[in-house]
Amino acid sequence: MSIFLTAYSVMRVNIAAQVLSASVAAVLKEFGPPEAAATAKLCEMVDNFFDCLNVRSTTEHQRKRKPFLAPYTSDVDERKVILMH
């Protein structure tokens, strides 16, 4: 499978979010070769990072079952470690 990108498409965050997502990570883990494990981990990490930056609801994290979308309630939130590195 090949992905062809134009100069404009490489600047679109929504495409990056789709490619570097938890669902792509799950497919790589399930159907990819063993060498794809690190790529799957990267996809999960980027997905979590995007979620940390996109908190916008008090209940979205429950509906989507994505804990990184939960609202920040404390200065010592463990997600800050992700954002600081």
Backbone torsions as a table, in degrees:
resi	resn	phi	psi	omega
1	MET	NA	136.6	178.9
2	SER	-120.1	147.8	175.8
3	ILE	-118.8	123.0	179.8
4	PHE	-106.2	122.2	-178.0
5	LEU	-113.4	140.6	174.5
6	THR	-94.1	171.6	178.5
7	ALA	-61.0	-33.8	179.1
8	TYR	-75.2	-41.0	-174.7
9	SER	-67.5	-26.6	-179.7
10	VAL	-71.6	-11.8	179.9
11	MET	-99.2	3.8	-175.6
12	ARG	-93.8	115.1	-176.7
13	VAL	-64.5	-36.3	-177.6
14	ASN	-63.4	-32.6	176.8
15	ILE	-69.2	-41.6	176.9
16	ALA	-61.8	-41.8	179.6
17	ALA	-63.9	-34.9	178.5
18	GLN	-71.8	-40.4	-177.8
19	VAL	-74.5	-40.4	-177.7
20	LEU	-98.0	56.9	-173.4
21	SER	-114.1	168.1	177.2
22	ALA	-65.2	-33.8	180.0
23	SER	-69.0	-38.1	176.1
24	VAL	-66.4	-40.0	177.5
25	ALA	-59.9	-42.5	-179.9
26	ALA	-64.0	-40.0	178.6
27	VAL	-66.6	-41.9	178.4
28	LEU	-62.1	-41.4	179.4
29	LYS	-65.8	-41.2	-175.1
30	GLU	-77.3	-43.3	-171.1
31	PHE	-116.8	-11.0	-177.5
32	GLY	-81.1	166.0	176.8
33	PRO	-71.7	163.8	179.4
34	PRO	-55.3	-30.0	-179.4
35	GLU	-67.1	-14.6	-178.0
36	ALA	-85.1	-1.2	-177.1
37	ALA	-59.5	-42.8	-179.6
38	ALA	-67.6	-37.2	177.2
39	THR	-65.7	-39.9	177.2
40	ALA	-62.0	-42.2	178.7
41	LYS	-63.1	-42.0	177.6
42	LEU	-60.9	-44.4	178.8
43	CYS	-59.1	-43.2	178.3
44	GLU	-63.3	-42.9	-178.2
45	MET	-65.0	-43.2	179.2
46	VAL	-66.7	-40.0	177.9
47	ASP	-60.6	-45.1	177.9
48	ASN	-63.6	-39.6	178.3
49	PHE	-62.2	-47.3	177.7
50	PHE	-59.5	-41.7	179.3
51	ASP	-62.4	-39.8	178.2
52	CYS	-59.6	-33.5	-178.2
53	LEU	-86.8	-14.2	-174.0
54	ASN	-111.0	27.5	176.9
55	VAL	-67.4	122.1	-177.9
56	ARG	-143.8	5.1	-177.1
57	SER	-149.8	152.5	179.0
58	THR	-83.9	-11.5	-177.1
59	THR	-124.2	-7.9	-176.5
60	GLU	-57.3	-38.5	-179.3
61	HIS	-61.8	-30.3	178.0
62	GLN	-75.3	-45.4	-179.5
63	ARG	-62.1	-42.4	-176.7
64	LYS	-91.1	-4.9	-177.7
65	ARG	55.0	46.0	180.0
66	LYS	-127.9	98.6	-174.4
67	PRO	-60.7	-24.7	-179.3
68	PHE	-74.1	-8.4	175.0
69	LEU	-90.9	-0.9	-180.0
70	ALA	-66.7	148.1	178.4
71	PRO	-66.0	150.7	176.7
72	TYR	-76.4	130.2	-178.0
73	THR	-123.0	-4.3	-175.2
74	SER	-150.2	153.8	175.8
75	ASP	-72.4	-16.5	-178.5
76	VAL	-105.5	30.4	179.3
77	ASP	-63.7	132.8	-177.4
78	GLU	-63.0	-22.8	179.7
79	ARG	-68.6	-20.5	178.5
80	LYS	-62.9	-27.5	177.2
81	VAL	-62.0	-42.1	178.2
82	ILE	-62.4	-42.9	-176.3
83	LEU	-73.6	-25.3	-177.2
84	MET	-84.2	-15.9	-177.3
85	HIS	-96.8	NA	NA
